[in-house]
Amino acid sequence: MLIDMAKRKKKKSLPPRLKRMKRTDRLQSAKYWLQEFHGENVIRAYRKRYGVDWLCAVKELRILGVELDPVYVRKLEQTIEGQIKTNRRRKTEKQ
């Protein structure tokens, strides 16, 4: 009896609920979150809160009607493109 209990695997806990949401649930939750948000960088805060990438955060905030600085968004897209190119180059060098 004691041996059986020792062999049981522990159940892994799930990630936070906000990071398990699908887009429709996130958008619904974010409506209320945005009303209380008083920070500086709404894209970064949304990304960290809901566990999405930068471009997804930008797209969803636009859906919610948040006005974003187009210059900042453009720089963000360029940075991400640069990271993708760098990762591809490193991958080909490794092979």
C-alpha positions as YAML, in Angstrom:
chain: A
units: angstrom
residues:
- id: 1
  name: MET
  ca: [0.00, 0.00, 0.00]
- id: 2
  name: LEU
  ca: [2.78, 2.46, 0.85]
- id: 3
  name: ILE
  ca: [4.68, 1.59, -2.29]
- id: 4
  name: ASP
  ca: [1.67, 2.43, -4.50]
- id: 5
  name: MET
  ca: [1.34, 5.88, -2.97]
- id: 6
  name: ALA
  ca: [5.02, 6.65, -3.48]
- id: 7
  name: LYS
  ca: [4.87, 5.79, -7.19]
- id: 8
  name: ARG
  ca: [1.99, 8.11, -8.02]
- id: 9
  name: LYS
  ca: [2.87, 11.02, -10.21]
- id: 10
  name: LYS
  ca: [2.10, 14.50, -9.05]
- id: 11
  name: LYS
  ca: [-0.33, 16.44, -11.23]
- id: 12
  name: LYS
  ca: [1.21, 19.49, -12.82]
- id: 13
  name: SER
  ca: [-0.64, 22.71, -12.19]
- id: 14
  name: LEU
  ca: [-2.02, 24.64, -15.12]
- id: 15
  name: PRO
  ca: [-0.68, 28.02, -16.21]
- id: 16
  name: PRO
  ca: [-2.58, 31.12, -15.09]
- id: 17
  name: ARG
  ca: [-6.10, 31.46, -16.46]
- id: 18
  name: LEU
  ca: [-5.32, 34.67, -18.33]
- id: 19
  name: LYS
  ca: [-2.62, 32.88, -20.32]
- id: 20
  name: ARG
  ca: [-4.94, 30.02, -21.30]
- id: 21
  name: MET
  ca: [-7.60, 32.24, -22.87]
- id: 22
  name: LYS
  ca: [-8.52, 32.16, -26.52]
- id: 23
  name: ARG
  ca: [-8.74, 35.41, -28.48]
- id: 24
  name: THR
  ca: [-12.48, 35.97, -27.94]
- id: 25
  name: ASP
  ca: [-12.09, 35.50, -24.19]
- id: 26
  name: ARG
  ca: [-9.03, 37.77, -24.08]
- id: 27
  name: LEU
  ca: [-10.82, 40.55, -25.95]
- id: 28
  name: GLN
  ca: [-13.77, 40.35, -23.62]
- id: 29
  name: SER
  ca: [-11.55, 40.42, -20.54]
- id: 30
  name: ALA
  ca: [-9.33, 43.18, -21.94]
- id: 31
  name: LYS
  ca: [-12.25, 45.59, -22.35]
- id: 32
  name: TYR
  ca: [-12.53, 45.83, -18.58]
- id: 33
  name: TRP
  ca: [-8.79, 45.68, -17.99]
- id: 34
  name: LEU
  ca: [-8.19, 48.65, -20.32]
- id: 35
  name: GLN
  ca: [-10.62, 50.81, -18.35]
- id: 36
  name: GLU
  ca: [-8.45, 50.36, -15.25]
- id: 37
  name: PHE
  ca: [-5.05, 50.47, -16.99]
- id: 38
  name: HIS
  ca: [-2.98, 53.55, -16.18]
- id: 39
  name: GLY
  ca: [0.50, 52.53, -17.35]
- id: 40
  name: GLU
  ca: [2.68, 53.95, -20.09]
- id: 41
  name: ASN
  ca: [3.18, 51.11, -22.57]
- id: 42
  name: VAL
  ca: [-0.16, 49.41, -23.17]
- id: 43
  name: ILE
  ca: [1.27, 46.97, -25.74]
- id: 44
  name: ARG
  ca: [3.90, 45.64, -23.35]
- id: 45
  name: ALA
  ca: [1.43, 45.39, -20.47]
- id: 46
  name: TYR
  ca: [-1.15, 43.56, -22.62]
- id: 47
  name: ARG
  ca: [1.51, 41.19, -23.90]
- id: 48
  name: LYS
  ca: [2.72, 40.29, -20.43]
- id: 49
  name: ARG
  ca: [-0.74, 40.02, -18.90]
- id: 50
  name: TYR
  ca: [-2.25, 37.73, -21.53]
- id: 51
  name: GLY
  ca: [0.89, 35.86, -22.63]
- id: 52
  name: VAL
  ca: [0.75, 36.75, -26.32]
- id: 53
  name: ASP
  ca: [3.49, 37.93, -28.70]
- id: 54
  name: TRP
  ca: [4.05, 41.55, -29.72]
- id: 55
  name: LEU
  ca: [2.21, 41.45, -33.04]
- id: 56
  name: CYS
  ca: [-0.78, 39.65, -31.54]
- id: 57
  name: ALA
  ca: [-0.97, 42.28, -28.80]
- id: 58
  name: VAL
  ca: [-0.92, 45.07, -31.41]
- id: 59
  name: LYS
  ca: [-3.61, 43.38, -33.50]
- id: 60
  name: GLU
  ca: [-5.91, 42.74, -30.55]
- id: 61
  name: LEU
  ca: [-5.50, 46.24, -29.13]
- id: 62
  name: ARG
  ca: [-6.44, 47.65, -32.53]
- id: 63
  name: ILE
  ca: [-9.52, 45.43, -32.53]
- id: 64
  name: LEU
  ca: [-10.41, 46.91, -29.13]
- id: 65
  name: GLY
  ca: [-10.11, 50.41, -30.56]
- id: 66
  name: VAL
  ca: [-6.96, 51.51, -28.74]
- id: 67
  name: GLU
  ca: [-5.01, 54.16, -30.62]
- id: 68
  name: LEU
  ca: [-1.38, 53.11, -30.97]
- id: 69
  name: ASP
  ca: [1.59, 55.19, -32.07]
- id: 70
  name: PRO
  ca: [2.22, 54.13, -35.69]
- id: 71
  name: VAL
  ca: [5.93, 54.92, -35.44]
- id: 72
  name: TYR
  ca: [6.31, 52.65, -32.40]
- id: 73
  name: VAL
  ca: [4.37, 49.84, -34.11]
- id: 74
  name: ARG
  ca: [6.50, 50.13, -37.26]
- id: 75
  name: LYS
  ca: [9.73, 49.97, -35.23]
- id: 76
  name: LEU
  ca: [8.37, 46.98, -33.36]
- id: 77
  name: GLU
  ca: [7.60, 45.16, -36.62]
- id: 78
  name: GLN
  ca: [11.09, 45.92, -37.95]
- id: 79
  name: THR
  ca: [12.68, 44.61, -34.77]
- id: 80
  name: ILE
  ca: [10.71, 41.38, -34.98]
- id: 81
  name: GLU
  ca: [11.61, 40.93, -38.66]
- id: 82
  name: GLY
  ca: [15.27, 41.43, -37.76]
- id: 83
  name: GLN
  ca: [15.05, 38.82, -35.02]
- id: 84
  name: ILE
  ca: [13.45, 36.33, -37.42]
- id: 85
  name: LYS
  ca: [16.21, 36.91, -40.00]
- id: 86
  name: THR
  ca: [18.90, 36.51, -37.34]
- id: 87
  name: ASN
  ca: [17.38, 33.27, -36.07]
- id: 88
  name: ARG
  ca: [17.14, 31.85, -39.61]
- id: 89
  name: ARG
  ca: [20.75, 32.77, -40.32]
- id: 90
  name: ARG
  ca: [21.95, 31.15, -37.10]
- id: 91
  name: LYS
  ca: [19.93, 28.02, -37.84]
- id: 92
  name: THR
  ca: [21.46, 27.66, -41.31]
- id: 93
  name: GLU
  ca: [24.96, 28.25, -39.88]
- id: 94
  name: LYS
  ca: [24.38, 25.49, -37.34]
- id: 95
  name: GLN
  ca: [23.36, 23.00, -40.02]
...
